[in-house]
Amino acid sequence: MIEIRRDSLRTVVLPDRGAMGRVAAEHAAERLRAVLAQRSRARVIFAAAASQADMLDALAAVDGIDWSRVDAFHLDEYVGLPQGDPSSFGQWLRDQIWSRVQPGRIELLDGGNPDPQAEARRYGALLDDGGIDLGLIGIGENGHLAFNDPHVADFDDPLTVKTVEIDATSRHQQVRDGAFATYADVPTLALTVTMSALLASRSLSIVVPGSQKADAVARTLDGPIETACPASALRRHPDAVLFVDEPAFSLVPA
């Protein structure tokens, strides 16, 4: 394991995906325990992506977290997929972790709401009512956080949740991740937590495995802080840790 720092962002490099997931899970658990030691409830937002599976699997097995005192939210959802749809992000999180740890409160984005703008306002109000203690997130192949792809990312977004058009890179990534069989199957619109809301999280744990993310990781750490690589803004966050495996770190200069 090695550690580096870029601005305020600490990066931890592990030899493989399994080790990355275990170390990231223990870090998340420490943050959760600290919040619950100070307050009655912890508010956690989860990314739903194949890149998060190892960390979430390890987190579900960690002892010493009173999940009945955790309020669980998620980062994004496809417009047009109702709650419970097998391809929805909410269902993925239920299957991957929430059904295992049983958070005391789960708030789901409803992609099936016929009025996505109203759904964005509804969910944004839930997030605004207390903010986020811990964000468990990843970075997309194009550097996105949630579905804040470069063409829609706004570091000073006035909204908390908004409807966006998913770019081609992100849609292809969903196919590579196994979420959909073909590019044509991937929805074109999503509800997403905005960059400004996500960066306002009190703590962020970012998990990014795999060589396909190497360019995004290099740009996040050493490129300009700009919306062309939305994840670059993580370098400004006061309490963010990036966990990567060696393949994901392979394009960062020694």
Secondary structure, 3 states (H helix, E strand, C coil): CEEEEECCEEEEEECCHHHHHHHHHHHHHHHHHHHHHHCCCEEEEECCCHHHHHHHHHHHCCCCCCHHHEEEEECEEECCCCCCCCCCHHHHHHHHHHHHHCCCEECCCCCCCCCHHHHHHHHHHHHHCCCCCEEEECCCCCCCECCECCCCCCCCCCCCEEEEECCHHHHHHHHHCCCCCCHHHCCCEEEEECHHHHHCCCCEEEEECCHHHHHHHHHHHHCCCECCEHHHHHHHCCCEEEEEECCCCCCCCC
